[in-house]
Amino acid sequence: MITSLSQLDPNGTYTYADYLLWQFEERVELLRGKIRQMAAPSRKHQGIVTHFTRVIANALWNSPCKVYVAPFDVRLSRFSKTKNKDVATVVQPDLCVICDPGKLDDRGCIGAPDLIIEILSPGNSRTEMKDKFELYQEAGVLEYWVVSPIERTIQVWKLTEQGIYIGLQPKVEGDILTTPIIPNLEVDVTEVFLD
């Protein structure tokens, strides 16, 4: 039994089957089989997550779509939806919206959410802007929002029919952010960053 992160080889490659056996407190993700330890979110980060959760949950009232907040396992696999040994990527997005109830099980989500929101924190920009960007694009996440508390901006990436993300003009304070995934959602960007 693995009870400490230190028992694992930091250069090893793991699967979701391995992940299920780990019994330690640290939060980790698997990105293409590689362990990524997650830091505790800051108070500001938590405030932004809370704001998005409230606004999105209200917009989804009586909708088949649901919003989920980390820690919530999203298993991305190009192979099997049932074999844990085939899943090498397990992420815990800050928020995700899933409109297909067939992707949900007791452990979280298997397959691409419709919308993922990640909030940048010191030290995670490469992960969110490169590693996860590529994973989410490859998995078919329809929209990926990257929130920068320092810049006070929201970058929206939309998946094209060719499976490539295109970036929209960043949303800044004073803008209203909308998405066809949640037709009645209006996010006031100024309110996102209120302390």
Secondary structure, DSSP 8 states (H G I E B T S, - for coil): -B-SGGGS-TT----HHHHTTB--SS-EEEETTEEEE-----HHHHHHHHHHHHHHHHHTTTSS-EEEESS-EEEE-SS-SS-GGG--EEE--SEEEE--GGGEETTEEES--SEEEEE--TT-HHIIIIIHHHHHHHHT-SEEEEEETTTTEEEEEEE-TTS-EEE---EETT-EEEETTEEEEEEEHHHHT--
